[in-house]
Amino acid sequence: MSDLQTTPEGGDADSRPPTALGLEVVVVPVADVDRALAFYRELGRRLDADVTTDAEYTGTTALGPAVGLALPGALSAALSALTANLALELAPIRVDLIAAGFVDTPLSARLLGSDLDERRIQLSTALPPRRVVGPADVAALALHLMTNTELTGAVHDVGGGEQLVGV
């Protein structure tokens, strides 16, 4: 993890001490991607990152219950509460959650295969920004969270409005 120093916007460098900022990314790996893809295909699930349906129920498993998804569903639903509680318990360390919808990446291309172009068209037509979210959009939110020291304990959606239009 790297640290950087910043001074609050409009602030005097001498009036407040610098704030140490860091970004930690936690990735939960899947040991056998092909097996996981087959499992989700059998369930009829979308294979890209799914939308946040509301502040209390997030993630791929938020689309509804299915056999074999009890634990992943419970863990996904708990992320919002976990984020808020950790922000209180770890203060003054800030805790936020980036909830990305579909992000146009090589992993999305692998997951969707021949359906990728259809998904891009669907999203760019339905989403309010009229374009697909890219890695730079997620990175911009991460930078904002690192530099705005007043944000903590929240889930931040970056999906171009997927949760608004239900695509």
N, CA, C and O of each residue as an XYZ file, in Angstrom:
668
protein
N       0.849     -1.162      0.000
C       0.000      0.000      0.000
C       0.897      1.227      0.000
O       1.875      1.290      0.745
N       0.560      2.205     -0.840
C       1.354      3.421     -0.865
C       0.605      4.522     -0.146
O      -0.624      4.517     -0.083
N       1.349      5.454      0.390
C       0.761      6.594      1.087
C       1.064      7.854      0.298
O       2.091      7.943     -0.374
N       0.169      8.829      0.382
C       0.473     10.125     -0.133
C       0.012     11.152      0.853
O      -0.833     10.870      1.702
N       0.552     12.337      0.754
C       0.219     13.410      1.673
C      -0.615     14.433      0.913
O      -0.369     14.699     -0.263
N      -1.589     14.994      1.587
C      -2.417     15.996      0.945
C      -2.817     17.057      1.948
O      -2.807     16.823      3.157
N      -3.167     18.217      1.441
C      -3.678     19.299      2.256
C      -5.118     19.511      1.822
O      -5.393     19.505      0.622
N      -6.066     19.701      2.767
C      -7.462     19.905      2.380
C      -7.597     21.033      1.375
O      -6.871     22.025      1.431
N      -8.550     20.866      0.440
C      -8.773     21.857     -0.593
C      -9.064     23.208      0.036
O      -9.904     23.309      0.930
N      -8.388     24.228     -0.415
C      -8.585     25.563      0.112
C      -7.893     25.776      1.444
O      -7.915     26.883      1.982
N      -7.284     24.744      1.981
C      -6.631     24.859      3.282
C      -5.210     25.352      3.142
O      -4.595     25.247      2.081
N      -4.712     25.880      4.213
C      -3.340     26.349      4.270
C      -2.468     25.188      4.710
O      -2.768     24.516      5.697
N      -1.400     24.954      3.985
C      -0.525     23.815      4.291
C      -0.006     23.878      5.718
O       0.307     22.842      6.303
N       0.092     25.077      6.291
C       0.602     25.210      7.647
C      -0.485     25.144      8.706
O      -0.173     24.989      9.886
N      -1.768     25.257      8.318
C      -2.848     25.305      9.301
C      -3.278     23.924      9.791
O      -3.792     23.809     10.903
N      -3.087     22.903      9.015
C      -3.486     21.552      9.409
C      -2.375     20.589      9.045
O      -1.684     20.773      8.044
N      -2.208     19.568      9.856
C      -1.183     18.573      9.498
C      -1.616     17.795      8.260
O      -2.812     17.633      8.018
N      -0.656     17.314      7.477
C      -1.006     16.522      6.298
C      -1.726     15.244      6.703
O      -1.499     14.707      7.787
N      -2.581     14.771      5.834
C      -3.322     13.537      6.061
C      -2.663     12.422      5.265
O      -2.458     12.548      4.058
N      -2.334     11.340      5.942
C      -1.773     10.186      5.239
C      -2.908      9.422      4.586
O      -3.885      9.064      5.243
N      -2.779      9.175      3.307
C      -3.821      8.479      2.566
C      -3.280      7.170      2.041
O      -2.104      7.073      1.687
N      -4.122      6.176      1.989
C      -3.704      4.898      1.426
C      -4.895      4.210      0.800
O      -6.040      4.457      1.179
N      -4.626      3.366     -0.137
C      -5.669      2.580     -0.774
C      -5.312      1.121     -0.581
O      -4.217      0.680     -0.930
N      -6.241      0.390     -0.028
C      -6.039     -1.043      0.120
C      -7.123     -1.738     -0.686
O      -8.310     -1.462     -0.517
N      -6.714     -2.622     -1.543
C      -7.651     -3.365     -2.359
C      -7.642     -4.803     -1.884
O      -6.590     -5.437     -1.809
N      -8.820     -5.314     -1.563
C      -8.934     -6.689     -1.119
C      -9.645     -7.465     -2.217
O     -10.753     -7.109     -2.616
N      -9.021     -8.505     -2.696
C      -9.597     -9.342     -3.739
C      -9.834    -10.725     -3.149
O      -8.929    -11.332     -2.576
N     -11.053    -11.213     -3.293
C     -11.371    -12.566     -2.856
C     -11.281    -13.460     -4.083
O     -12.159    -13.420     -4.944
N     -10.230    -14.266     -4.172
C     -10.032    -15.057     -5.383
C     -10.956    -16.269     -5.468
O     -11.387    -16.816     -4.453
N     -11.242    -16.665     -6.673
C     -11.961    -17.903     -6.933
C     -10.911    -18.892     -7.432
O     -10.203    -18.615     -8.401
N     -10.813    -20.036     -6.778
C      -9.768    -21.001     -7.111
C      -9.937    -21.575     -8.513
O      -8.948    -21.786     -9.215
N     -11.157    -21.828     -8.927
C     -11.407    -22.440    -10.230
C     -12.437    -21.586    -10.969
O     -13.642    -21.793    -10.827
N     -11.952    -20.628    -11.756
C     -12.832    -19.683    -12.435
C     -13.803    -20.399    -13.369
O     -14.989    -20.070    -13.394
N     -13.319    -21.364    -14.130
C     -14.193    -22.061    -15.076
C     -15.327    -22.786    -14.349
O     -16.465    -22.776    -14.818
N     -15.027    -23.410    -13.214
C     -16.068    -24.091    -12.431
C     -17.081    -23.077    -11.889
O     -18.286    -23.326    -11.908
N     -16.578    -21.922    -11.403
C     -17.477    -20.889    -10.894
C     -18.377    -20.354    -12.011
O     -19.571    -20.144    -11.797
N     -17.809    -20.132    -13.203
C     -18.608    -19.661    -14.329
C     -19.693    -20.663    -14.694
O     -20.839    -20.286    -14.936
N     -19.330    -21.935    -14.732
C     -20.313    -22.976    -15.047
C     -21.432    -22.998    -14.007
O     -22.605    -23.144    -14.351
N     -21.062    -22.852    -12.740
C     -22.050    -22.849    -11.659
C     -23.052    -21.714    -11.849
O     -24.260    -21.932    -11.759
N     -22.557    -20.504    -12.113
C     -23.455    -19.362    -12.282
C     -24.272    -19.461    -13.563
O     -25.425    -19.033    -13.594
N     -23.687    -20.023    -14.622
C     -24.453    -20.217    -15.860
C     -25.630    -21.166    -15.633
O     -26.739    -20.917    -16.107
N     -25.376    -22.263    -14.898
C     -26.443    -23.231    -14.598
C     -27.581    -22.584    -13.823
O     -28.738    -22.982    -13.959
N     -27.250    -21.585    -13.008
C     -28.281    -20.884    -12.234
C     -29.012    -19.841    -13.072
O     -30.009    -19.271    -12.629
N     -28.519    -19.594    -14.274
C     -29.128    -18.583    -15.126
C     -28.748    -17.173    -14.727
O     -29.466    -16.225    -15.043
N     -27.622    -17.021    -14.032
C     -27.174    -15.705    -13.555
C     -26.429    -14.961    -14.647
O     -25.815    -15.561    -15.528
N     -26.498    -13.631    -14.567
C     -25.629    -12.814    -15.403
C     -24.213    -13.050    -14.945
O     -23.980    -13.304    -13.764
N     -23.276    -12.973    -15.843
C     -21.898    -13.269    -15.503
C     -21.021    -12.026    -15.386
O     -19.810    -12.147    -15.199
N     -21.601    -10.849    -15.492
C     -20.834     -9.642    -15.208
C     -21.158     -9.220    -13.783
O     -21.970     -9.869    -13.123
N     -20.554     -8.169    -13.305
C     -20.837     -7.691    -11.954
C     -22.250     -7.143    -11.925
O     -22.599     -6.278    -12.728
N     -23.055     -7.631    -11.019
C     -24.448     -7.235    -10.970
C     -24.653     -5.962    -10.170
O     -23.742     -5.473     -9.503
N     -25.867     -5.436    -10.248
C     -26.205     -4.135     -9.678
C     -26.434     -4.209     -8.184
O     -26.635     -5.280     -7.612
N     -26.399     -3.039     -7.571
C     -26.803     -2.896     -6.182
C     -28.297     -2.630     -6.208
O     -28.749     -1.662     -6.820
N     -29.071     -3.490     -5.542
C     -30.517     -3.320     -5.592
C     -31.008     -2.320     -4.569
O     -32.014     -1.652     -4.806
N     -30.338     -2.195     -3.446
C     -30.603     -1.144     -2.472
C     -29.448     -1.135     -1.491
O     -28.536     -1.957     -1.591
N     -29.481     -0.207     -0.539
C     -28.334     -0.022      0.351
C     -28.076     -1.218      1.256
O     -26.988     -1.327      1.822
N     -29.033     -2.110      1.406
C     -28.870     -3.220      2.333
C     -28.570     -4.545      1.652
O     -28.298     -5.532      2.336
N     -28.612     -4.598      0.339
C     -28.512     -5.893     -0.347
C     -27.714     -5.714     -1.618
O     -28.241     -5.232     -2.621
N     -26.461     -6.092     -1.588
C     -25.593     -5.793     -2.718
C     -24.971     -7.045     -3.299
O     -24.966     -8.100     -2.665
N     -24.449     -6.925     -4.503
C     -23.646     -7.978     -5.087
C     -24.385     -8.851     -6.068
O     -25.583     -8.686     -6.298
N     -23.649     -9.783     -6.644
C     -24.200    -10.696     -7.633
C     -25.373    -11.483     -7.070
O     -26.358    -11.715     -7.771
N     -25.276    -11.893     -5.821
C     -26.324    -12.724     -5.228
C     -27.526    -11.912     -4.783
O     -28.477    -12.475     -4.241
N     -27.509    -10.593     -5.000
C     -28.646     -9.771     -4.626
C     -29.839     -9.969     -5.554
O     -30.944     -9.518     -5.253
N     -29.620    -10.640     -6.680
C     -30.712    -10.806     -7.628
C     -31.746    -11.817     -7.182
O     -32.796    -11.943     -7.811
N     -31.477    -12.523     -6.135
C     -32.466    -13.464     -5.623
C     -31.809    -14.731     -5.137
O     -30.662    -15.020     -5.478
N     -32.531    -15.480     -4.345
C     -31.971    -16.713     -3.780
C     -31.866    -17.817     -4.826
O     -32.603    -17.844     -5.811
N     -30.938    -18.713     -4.583
C     -30.775    -19.885     -5.433
C     -30.028    -20.939     -4.632
O     -29.270    -20.614     -3.718
N     -30.240    -22.176     -4.970
C     -29.555    -23.271     -4.306
C     -28.050    -23.073     -4.447
O     -27.554    -22.834     -5.548
N     -27.333    -23.169     -3.353
C     -25.893    -23.017     -3.364
C     -25.406    -21.605     -3.116
O     -24.198    -21.377     -3.057
N     -26.315    -20.648     -2.968
C     -25.902    -19.260     -2.774
C     -26.232    -18.717     -1.386
O     -26.233    -17.501     -1.196
N     -26.508    -19.573     -0.421
C     -26.859    -19.089      0.912
C     -25.725    -18.269      1.527
O     -25.951    -17.141      1.967
N     -24.543    -18.806      1.563
C     -23.422    -18.091      2.169
C     -23.007    -16.879      1.343
O     -22.858    -15.796      1.909
N     -22.811    -17.009      0.026
C     -22.453    -15.800     -0.743
C     -23.529    -14.713     -0.647
O     -23.202    -13.527     -0.587
N     -24.792    -15.102     -0.633
C     -25.871    -14.120     -0.524
C     -25.835    -13.390      0.804
O     -25.994    -12.170      0.856
N     -25.624    -14.144      1.885
C     -25.556    -13.537      3.210
C     -24.354    -12.602      3.317
O     -24.456    -11.517      3.889
N     -23.219    -13.023      2.769
C     -22.021    -12.179      2.820
C     -22.202    -10.903      2.003
O     -21.795     -9.825      2.434
N     -22.809    -11.024      0.831
C     -23.060     -9.835      0.011
C     -23.988     -8.863      0.717
O     -23.745     -7.656      0.729
N     -25.045     -9.392      1.302
C     -26.010     -8.539      1.990
C     -25.397     -7.856      3.198
O     -25.844     -6.776      3.583
N     -24.386     -8.457      3.805
C     -23.778     -7.912      5.022
C     -22.767     -6.803      4.749
O     -22.371     -6.102      5.681
N     -22.338     -6.622      3.503
C     -21.267     -5.673      3.219
C     -21.597     -4.239      3.613
O     -20.729     -3.523      4.113
N     -22.831     -3.811      3.398
C     -23.217     -2.452      3.748
C     -23.128     -2.230      5.254
O     -22.565     -1.231      5.703
N     -23.677     -3.150      6.028
C     -23.617     -3.032      7.485
C     -22.191     -3.154      7.993
O     -21.797     -2.437      8.913
N     -21.418     -4.049      7.407
C     -20.023     -4.215      7.802
C     -19.241     -2.923      7.571
O     -18.455     -2.511      8.425
N     -19.449     -2.293      6.438
C     -18.764     -1.040      6.115
C     -19.096      0.032      7.141
O     -18.194      0.691      7.658
N     -20.369      0.215      7.441
C     -20.781      1.244      8.396
C     -20.227      0.969      9.796
O     -19.729      1.879     10.458
N     -20.315     -0.272     10.238
C     -19.838     -0.601     11.576
C     -18.322     -0.490     11.682
O     -17.808     -0.005     12.690
N     -17.607     -0.932     10.661
C     -16.150     -0.803     10.693
C     -15.717      0.656     10.715
O     -14.722      0.999     11.354
N     -16.457      1.515     10.022
C     -16.129      2.940     10.029
C     -16.213      3.493     11.449
O     -15.381      4.311     11.843
N     -17.209      3.057     12.222
C     -17.328      3.503     13.614
C     -16.266      2.879     14.499
O     -15.653      3.563     15.318
N     -16.050      1.590     14.337
C     -15.121      0.874     15.204
C     -13.664      1.225     14.945
O     -12.850      1.202     15.869
N     -13.323      1.548     13.705
C     -11.930      1.815     13.351
C     -11.582      3.299     13.290
O     -10.436      3.662     13.025
N     -12.584      4.166     13.538
C     -12.336      5.609     13.486
C     -11.116      5.951     14.335
O     -10.965      5.402     15.426
N     -10.257      6.826     13.876
C     -10.399      7.752     12.751
C     -10.025      7.164     11.386
O     -10.045      7.887     10.390
N      -9.689      5.885     11.317
C      -9.463      5.267     10.014
C     -10.785      5.250      9.263
O     -11.812      4.872      9.827
N     -10.773      5.650      8.011
C     -11.996      5.713      7.220
C     -12.219      4.410      6.475
O     -11.273      3.793      5.987
N     -13.474      3.998      6.392
C     -13.843      2.756      5.717
C     -14.990      3.053      4.756
O     -16.042      3.542      5.170
N     -14.790      2.762      3.500
C     -15.823      2.934      2.486
C     -15.819      1.718      1.573
O     -14.827      0.994      1.487
N     -16.934      1.503      0.898
C     -17.066      0.369     -0.013
C     -17.404      0.893     -1.398
O     -18.354      1.658     -1.561
N     -16.636      0.487     -2.385
C     -16.956      0.804     -3.776
C     -17.742     -0.372     -4.332
O     -17.243     -1.495     -4.395
N     -18.972     -0.101     -4.733
C     -19.851     -1.128     -5.289
C     -19.947     -0.887     -6.795
O     -20.766     -0.096     -7.262
N     -19.102     -1.579     -7.537
C     -19.066     -1.396     -8.986
C     -20.085     -2.305     -9.648
O     -20.224     -3.473     -9.286
N     -20.780     -1.767    -10.604
C     -21.645     -2.584    -11.445
C     -20.784     -3.181    -12.550
O     -19.636     -3.554    -12.305
N     -21.316     -3.276    -13.747
C     -20.539     -3.774    -14.877
C     -19.430     -2.781    -15.168
O     -19.685     -1.586    -15.322
N     -18.205     -3.266    -15.242
C     -17.057     -2.450    -15.623
C     -16.418     -3.141    -16.827
O     -16.095     -4.327    -16.780
N     -16.244     -2.380    -17.901
C     -15.723     -2.933    -19.148
C     -14.235     -3.220    -19.017
O     -13.403     -2.335    -19.216
N     -13.908     -4.460    -18.682
C     -12.525     -4.891    -18.455
C     -12.273     -6.200    -19.201
O     -13.214     -6.811    -19.708
N     -11.020     -6.635    -19.272
C     -10.746     -7.945    -19.867
C     -11.464     -9.084    -19.131
O     -11.861    -10.066    -19.759
N     -11.635     -8.965    -17.810
C     -12.367    -10.002    -17.082
C     -13.824    -10.039    -17.538
O     -14.385    -11.120    -17.714
N     -14.443     -8.879    -17.732
C     -15.814     -8.843    -18.242
C     -15.889     -9.506    -19.606
O     -16.833    -10.241    -19.895
N     -14.895     -9.247    -20.444
C     -14.863     -9.860    -21.772
C     -14.782    -11.373    -21.656
O     -15.455    -12.091    -22.396
N     -13.962    -11.862    -20.730
C     -13.840    -13.313    -20.551
C     -15.140    -13.910    -20.022
O     -15.576    -14.968    -20.477
N     -15.752    -13.227    -19.061
C     -16.974    -13.756    -18.461
C     -18.126    -13.795    -19.453
O     -18.890    -14.759    -19.490
N     -18.249    -12.748    -20.254
C     -19.393    -12.654    -21.161
C     -19.131    -13.262    -22.533
O     -20.073    -13.615    -23.242
N     -17.868    -13.388    -22.914
C     -17.545    -13.997    -24.202
C     -18.251    -13.312    -25.348
O     -18.121    -12.101    -25.531
N     -18.993    -14.077    -26.117
C     -19.662    -13.539    -27.302
C     -20.824    -12.609    -26.956
O     -21.338    -11.918    -27.836
N     -21.247    -12.578    -25.689
C     -22.341    -11.696    -25.268
C     -21.862    -10.300    -24.870
O     -22.680     -9.445    -24.531
N     -20.553    -10.058    -24.904
C     -20.000     -8.792    -24.437
C     -20.540     -7.598    -25.213
O     -20.987     -6.624    -24.606
N     -20.507     -7.654    -26.532
C     -20.978     -6.510    -27.326
C     -22.450     -6.230    -27.074
O     -22.856     -5.071    -26.994
N     -23.259     -7.287    -26.948
C     -24.686     -7.109    -26.649
C     -24.877     -6.404    -25.306
O     -25.735     -5.530    -25.178
N     -24.073     -6.786    -24.297
C     -24.169     -6.164    -22.970
C     -23.735     -4.707    -23.027
O     -24.354     -3.854    -22.391
N     -22.678     -4.408    -23.781
C     -22.235     -3.022    -23.919
C     -23.329     -2.158    -24.546
O     -23.584     -1.044    -24.090
N     -23.970     -2.676    -25.588
C     -25.045     -1.929    -26.251
C     -26.213     -1.730    -25.299
O     -26.757     -0.630    -25.201
N     -26.603     -2.797    -24.591
C     -27.708     -2.707    -23.632
C     -27.432     -1.625    -22.598
O     -28.304     -0.803    -22.316
N     -26.231     -1.616    -22.029
C     -25.908     -0.648    -20.983
C     -25.779      0.763    -21.531
O     -26.300      1.702    -20.930
N     -25.099      0.935    -22.653
C     -24.917      2.282    -23.183
C     -26.236      2.892    -23.655
O     -26.352      4.113    -23.756
N     -27.209      2.068    -23.940
C     -28.534      2.555    -24.311
C     -29.370      2.882    -23.077
O     -30.081      3.887    -23.066
N     -29.295      2.051    -22.041
C     -30.163      2.179    -20.876
C     -29.624      3.094    -19.773
O     -30.407      3.743    -19.079
N     -28.321      3.156    -19.604
C     -27.751      3.923    -18.488
C     -27.870      5.421    -18.731
O     -27.713      5.876    -19.864
N     -28.146      6.196    -17.685
C     -28.259      7.657    -17.835
C     -27.054      8.321    -18.506
O     -27.258      9.228    -19.313
N     -25.791      7.916    -18.214
C     -24.665      8.569    -18.914
C     -24.534      8.163    -20.383
O     -23.749      8.752    -21.126
N     -25.313      7.147    -20.803
C     -25.293      6.634    -22.177
C     -23.921      6.091    -22.590
O     -23.515      6.208    -23.747
N     -23.218      5.498    -21.625
C     -21.945      4.854    -21.904
C     -21.710      3.788    -20.836
O     -22.388      3.760    -19.809
N     -20.752      2.925    -21.093
C     -20.407      1.843    -20.182
C     -19.317      2.325    -19.225
O     -18.421      3.067    -19.627
N     -19.391      1.910    -17.981
C     -18.385      2.261    -16.984
C     -17.077      1.550    -17.309
O     -17.066      0.366    -17.645
N     -15.978      2.287    -17.203
C     -14.656      1.717    -17.436
C     -13.808      1.759    -16.177
O     -14.209      2.357    -15.178
N     -12.648      1.135    -16.215
C     -11.759      1.128    -15.052
C     -11.402      2.531    -14.565
O     -11.248      2.739    -13.361
N     -11.268      3.495    -15.473
C     -10.934      4.864    -15.071
C     -12.025      5.471    -14.194
O     -11.731      6.286    -13.320
N     -13.286      5.084    -14.418
C     -14.382      5.590    -13.594
C     -14.261      5.083    -12.156
O     -14.475      5.832    -11.203
N     -13.916      3.809    -12.014
C     -13.742      3.233    -10.681
C     -12.528      3.869    -10.012
O     -12.566      4.189     -8.824
N     -11.458      4.052    -10.773
C     -10.246      4.668    -10.230
C     -10.514      6.101     -9.773
O     -10.003      6.525     -8.736
N     -11.307      6.846    -10.534
C     -11.630      8.224    -10.151
C     -12.387      8.254     -8.827
O     -12.135      9.121     -7.990
N     -13.312      7.316     -8.628
C     -14.031      7.253     -7.355
C     -13.072      6.898     -6.222
O     -13.147      7.484     -5.142
N     -12.181      5.952     -6.455
C     -11.213      5.568     -5.425
C     -10.343      6.763     -5.034
O     -10.092      6.986     -3.850
N      -9.888      7.524     -6.014
C      -9.083      8.716     -5.712
C      -9.894      9.738     -4.922
O      -9.385     10.352     -3.984
N     -11.149      9.917     -5.303
C     -12.012     10.850     -4.572
C     -12.158     10.407     -3.117
O     -12.080     11.229     -2.204
N     -12.367      9.126     -2.905
C     -12.518      8.619     -1.534
C     -11.231      8.803     -0.734
O     -11.277      9.064      0.468
N     -10.100      8.669     -1.391
C      -8.825      8.843     -0.685
C      -8.541     10.296     -0.349
O      -7.912     10.577      0.671
N      -8.992     11.228     -1.184
C      -8.649     12.634     -0.974
C      -9.701     13.416     -0.205
O      -9.378     14.447      0.385
N     -10.941     12.964     -0.193
C     -11.979     13.641      0.577
C     -12.039     12.991      1.958
O     -12.642     11.932      2.128
N     -11.424     13.618      2.916
C     -11.270     13.017      4.242
C     -12.543     13.057      5.084
O     -12.534     12.605      6.229
N     -13.616     13.578      4.548
C     -14.885     13.621      5.287
C     -15.802     12.455      4.958
O     -16.878     12.340      5.545
N     -15.409     11.594      4.043
C     -16.245     10.460      3.658
C     -15.829      9.215      4.424
O     -14.648      8.870      4.474
N     -16.813      8.539      5.022
C     -16.549      7.265      5.682
C     -17.863      6.550      5.954
O     -18.903      7.184      6.135
N     -17.806      5.242      5.980
C     -18.950      4.427      6.375
C     -20.041      4.283      5.343
O     -21.180      3.976      5.694
N     -19.726      4.498      4.079
C     -20.773      4.480      3.062
C     -20.441      3.521      1.924
O     -19.285      3.171      1.689
N     -21.494      3.112      1.232
C     -21.356      2.327      0.013
C     -21.486      3.306     -1.148
O     -22.465      4.046     -1.238
N     -20.507      3.306     -2.023
C     -20.481      4.226     -3.163
C     -20.646      3.424     -4.445
O     -19.780      2.632     -4.816
N     -21.773      3.642     -5.113
C     -22.063      2.934     -6.356
C     -21.348      3.610     -7.516
O     -21.359      4.835     -7.636
N     -20.731      2.810     -8.363
C     -20.168      3.311     -9.605
C     -20.565      2.303    -10.673
O     -19.838      1.359    -10.982
N     -21.752      2.544    -11.222
C     -22.280      1.633    -12.216
C     -23.043      2.360    -13.296
O     -23.784      1.740    -14.060
N     -22.872      3.677    -13.371
C     -23.556      4.441    -14.394
C     -25.058      4.531    -14.189
O     -25.781      4.948    -15.093
N     -25.539      4.145    -13.013
C     -26.971      4.205    -12.726
C     -27.686      2.876    -12.914
O     -28.910      2.846    -13.035
N     -26.921      1.751    -12.941
C     -27.557      0.445    -13.116
C     -28.667      0.202    -12.100
O     -29.720     -0.341    -12.431
N     -28.412      0.618    -10.845
C     -29.400      0.384     -9.798
C     -30.664      1.217    -10.012
O     -31.720      0.896     -9.467
N     -30.558      2.284    -10.801
C     -31.721      3.134    -11.079
C     -32.604      2.573    -12.184
O     -33.829      2.683    -12.130
N     -31.974      1.973    -13.182
C     -32.725      1.506    -14.342
C     -32.900     -0.014    -14.378
O     -33.643     -0.539    -15.208
N     -32.217     -0.710    -13.483
C     -32.425     -2.155    -13.349
C     -31.963     -2.995    -14.527
O     -32.630     -3.957    -14.907
N     -30.824     -2.634    -15.105
C     -30.294     -3.453    -16.212
C     -29.161     -4.337    -15.743
O     -28.597     -5.091    -16.536
